[in-house]
Amino acid sequence: MAIQTFEYCSLQYLNQWLMYDRDYCETLSTGDIEDKLETLKSAGGFYGVARNLPRVFDEGKGYKRYEPVLEILDPVLKEQFKENPARKIKEIESKISAKYGKRSVLSLTTKFLWLKIKQPIVIYDSQARIALDIEKGDLDGFYIKWKEEFSNHKNQIAVACSRLPELHLYAIDQNIGTKEYISKISSKSWFHERVFDNYLWSKGNDS
């Protein structure tokens, strides 16, 4: 599969935002406990990380599905990641892992954290890791290389995103995805970072 362009990846992420991430982010910020648990279940399925949290460690112990995860994530604040985001992520990953049989949950942790607070979280994903040529589990190295490569491409990404409002008729949800809404959302720096994520996933799959 050919590596996708930033233009393609920007429209791809716009539709992913409209279809999935927008609701996930909003619910994890403002929803009640039951809604947050349902969101984690949905996001776990969409992002393909549910298998890393076997039910035997939550429902099998009398918890609701994902309840141990939510108990760890819910009190987390954006300010806690300002000084050393990679270190804080690893701390939270360790807590989640301890609840689920000491399994590797780094990718899951970064994805759920991003949905809760967005920046400065960088999503660690196997395909992105391959694209960046980083050793498995090296979150510090991943962060450094991800930031470097994003900086190298941020102007191209910004240009691609600036064209999205003119493509509003291609939005998967045109009730929400109006030209005005797309113009507002696609100018955000976190949106540009997620476009870069999609680019890396495409590049990693092509490797």
N, C-alpha and C positions, 0 to 999 in steps of 0.2 A: 504494500500500500504506500502510495506517495505521501510525503510529508505535506500536511495541509498548510495553506497560506494563512497569514494573520487575518485577512479579510474573511476567509471561511471560518476560522476559529472564533472571530468576534461574533458573527451571526450565530454560530453554534452555541457559544456561551450565553448570548442573549436569550435564546430559546430555552436553554437549560435553566437560566435564572427565572424566566417567566413560568416555566412548568414545574420546577422543583425548588431550587435554592431560595427563592423569594419567600415562599411559605415556610420553609425550614428555618430560615433566619428570623423571621418575624415571630414564629411560635416559640422558639428557644429563648427569645428575648422577653416576650410578653405573655405567653400562654400559661395556663395552669398546669399542674403536675401531670394530669392525665393526657393533656394535649402534647406536652413535651415528650412523654413516653411514646406516644403514637408517632411523633415526628422522628424520634430516634430510630424506631422500628422501620419507618418508611425510608429514611436516609441510609440506614444500614443496608437495606435491600438495594436501593438505587446505586450506592457507591460500592457495592460488592464486598462489604466488610462484615456482614452479619455472621459469616461462618467463623470469624475469629472470636466470637462471644458465644460459646456453646450454652444452650439453655440449662444444662445441668448445673451451671454455676449461678443462675438467678432463679428461674422458675423451679428448678430442681431443689432449691433451698428455701422455697416459700416466698421469694420476691416476685414482683411483677417483672415482665420482660424489660430489660435494660435499666431497671431501678437502681442497681449498684452504680452504673455508669452515670446516671442523672444525679445521684447524690454527690458524686465527685465533681461533675461539670457545673452544676447549678450555681454554686457559690463563686465560681471563677470570674474574675474581673479583668478587663483589658489592661488596666494599669499594672497588673502583675507580670506582664510580658515585656515591659518597656526596656528593662536593662539587659536581660539575656533571655530572649524568647526560646531559644533551643533548650536551654537548661530547664526552664519552667515546663516546657512541653514534656521533657523526659521525666520530670518529677510527676506530672499528672499521668503519663503513660504507665509509670511504675505502680501507681495506685490502682489504675484500672486493671493492669496485668495481675496484680495480687488478688483481685477479686475473681479473676477468671482463669485460675490454674496456671499462673505464670506464663501465659501465652504472649507472643509478640503482637502488640496492638499499636505500634507506632503510626502506621498509616491511618488507622481508624481514629486514633487520638487527634491527629492533626486535622482530619476532615471534620470531626465533630466540633473541635475547637474553632475552626474557621467559621462554621455555621453559627456558632454562638457569638463570636466577637470580631470576625474578619481579621483585619490587620491588627498586629504585625505577624499573624500566623501565616506560615508558608506550608502548603500541603505537601507532605512527603508521600510519594506514590512510586510504586516499583517501576512503572514506565518512565516517569520523569527522572528517577534515579539512573536508569539505564541511559537515557538521553544525555544526562549530565556527566556520565561516566564516574559515578560515585560508588564507593563500596557499600554493600548492604548494611544498614543500621547506622551509618555515619551521618547523623543528623546535623552535626556542626559543619562538616564538610559540605553537606547538601545545601545548607542555608547559605554558606559563602558563595558556592558556585551558582546557585539559583539567583542570588542577588546580582552577581556579576553579569550573568547572561541576560537577565531581565533589563539591566541598565543598558546593555549593548543593543537591545531591541525595542526599548520603550518608546522611542519616537515613531518607529514604524507601527507599533501597536496603537499608539494614540491616533495616528492618521487613519488606520483601519476603523477604529471605534468611532471616529468623528463622522464616518460615512453611514453609520448604522441608522440614524434617523431617516435617511432617504430610503432605507430598505424596510420601513415599518410595515409594509404590506406583506412582508415575508415573516413577520412575527407570528409565533405559534398561538399567541393569545392577543388579539388586536383590541380587545376591550380594555385590558390593562396596558398592553404595549402600544400605546399611542405614540405618535411622532414626538410629542412633548415629553412623555415619560421616558422614552428611549434616549432622547437627547440628554436628559438629566442623569439617568443611571449610567449611561455609557461613558460619561466624562469622569466618573469616579476612578481613583487610582486602584482601588481594590478590584474593580471590574477589569481593568487592564491586566492586573496580575492573574486573574482567572483565565483570561484569554491566553496569556502566556502558558498557564498550566495546560490548557487544551492543546496548545502547540507542542509542548513537551511530550504529552501523552501520545500524540500522533507520531512524533519523532522517535520516541521509545519503541512504539509498536513496529516502526519501520526498520529498527536496528536488528 
